[in-house]
């Protein structure tokens, strides 16, 4: 039973389009998470620096 299966050009194009969309979606999702992580770290750093500044300069006046 050696039935050979072949793909049409439309099949290949559909597979390539699905792969391209999957790769692009994954890239955008990971890039977005990277940006959010960077923003969160910047926010936390700003809070820590602000707290250190107020502690060094007397806090409440």
RADAHU-V563183 format. One record per residue. N is the residue number from 1. RES is the residue in three letters. SS is DSSP state (hx for helix, st for strand, lp for the rest). PHI is phi in whole degrees, 0 to 359 (NA if undefined). PSI is psi as a letter, one per 40 degrees, with the letter a starting at -180 (none if undefined). Layout:
# RADAHU-V563183
n->(N N)
res->(RES RES)
ss->(SS SS)
phi->(PHI PHI)
psi->(PSI PSI)
This chain:
# RADAHU-V563183
n->(1 2 3 4 5 6 7 8 9 10 11 12 13 14 15 16 17 18 19 20 21 22 23 24 25 26 27 28 29 30 31 32 33 34 35 36 37 38 39 40 41 42 43 44 45 46 47 48 49 50 51 52 53 54 55 56 57 58 59 60 61)
res->(UNK UNK UNK UNK UNK UNK UNK UNK UNK UNK UNK UNK UNK UNK UNK UNK UNK UNK UNK UNK UNK UNK UNK UNK UNK UNK UNK UNK UNK UNK UNK UNK UNK UNK UNK UNK UNK UNK UNK UNK UNK UNK UNK UNK UNK UNK UNK UNK UNK UNK UNK UNK UNK UNK UNK UNK UNK UNK UNK UNK UNK)
ss->(lp lp lp lp lp lp lp lp hx hx hx hx hx hx hx hx hx hx hx hx hx hx hx hx hx hx hx hx hx hx hx hx hx hx hx hx hx hx hx hx hx hx hx hx hx hx hx hx hx hx hx hx hx hx hx hx lp lp lp lp lp)
phi->(NA 249 271 272 257 233 256 277 299 294 298 297 295 294 296 297 295 295 296 298 296 297 293 295 298 296 297 296 296 291 294 297 295 297 293 297 297 297 296 297 296 296 296 297 298 297 296 295 295 295 296 296 298 293 292 287 253 93 65 269 252)
psi->(g g h h h i h i d d d d d d d d d d d d d d d d d d d d d d d d d d d d d d d d d d d d d d d d d d d d d d d d f e b i none)
